[in-house]
Amino acid sequence: MHITRRGLGLSLLATPALAQAWPERPITLVIPFAPGAFTDNVGRFAAAALGQRLGQNVVPENRPGAGGAIAARHVARTAPDGYTLLLGTQGINASNASLMRNPGYDPTRDFTPIHGLAKLTATLVTNPARPYRSLADVVEDARRRPGQVSFGSAGIGTVQHLLGEMFQLSAGIRLSHVPYRGGAPAVADLIAGNIDLLFDYPSPGLEMIRAGRTRALAVASARRMAALPEIPTFAEAGVPRVTAETWFAVFAPRGLPEDIRRRLDTELAAIVAGPEFREFLARTHADPVPLGGLEFERFVAAETEAWRSFAEATGFRID
């Protein structure tokens, strides 16, 4: 076949033009939990900011259920064309690989990691009408009434659920787990008095603690929270090894074209570094996860390995 210089020039010009065409239509960011809690808030913030930078609408779509597995299955089965993204989490994209026997998707192989967004530390809270004034009160009551003290979570396999399991293992107690389709309904039921305990996040958890609608008992981190300096860590309260952060990040289906991955990585990095996002994090008492590219892939791999070690050491499985 004979190619003229003019034809070759047109061909070379067409290649970058095709790459630059994305996005030509709205993008969907699938949020794995119900509206109202931090996951939904950070997802909607990221969607709006990313849409502005791309010059195309990024539409947040809530698909709650099964601890995020419903959303993950949906995204894993969509075309890797950059038009469907997932607001991933520690549970969906790291711990489920070892803790769930059959989540219905492969947390490691089914997604392309793009960029981190934020991370949170949870605090164990209770309804003020409950008789718990300290973590020791909870442990004492749970030993007296095995399986009758309840704790809620945003769903099976979420960090809230896993922290509850860590608490039981470390304290030698048995609680009753009540999973919800997101953090907001779990908080609502705690305030209504339908569950006893919840590992809640700073937003809107701190406001509820300060308003007296919930009572904080212990912080699930290695050190006390600056916003709650009077609340001890689990280790300080006599129950070690109850620490875990939950993080949020953007993923795409496996097989995403490299040029689209790089564009998303670049735009999300700018969003995370920007003053508007940092102000959002300050308001919600969250911390940034400014990781992209190979660095973010290594972070996800390290998190996955840490939860695999936890599963092997404890024998714990979600199903």
Secondary structure, DSSP 8 states (H G I E B T S, - for coil): ----HHHHHHHHHHHHHHHHT--SS-EEEEESS-TTSHHHHHHHHHHHHHHHHHTS-EEEEE---GGGHHHHHHHHTS-SSSSEEEEEEHIIIIIHHHH-S--SS-TTTSEEEEEEEEEEE-EEEE-TTSS-SSHHHHHHHHHHSTTTSEEEESSTTSHHHHHHHHHHHHHT---EEEE-SSHHHHHHHHHHTS-SEEEE-HHHHHHHHHTTSSEEEEESSSS--TT-TTS-BTTTTT--S---EEEEEEEEETT--HHHHHHHHHHHHHHHHSHHHHHHHHHHT-EE---BHHHHHHHHHHHHHHHHHHHHHH-----
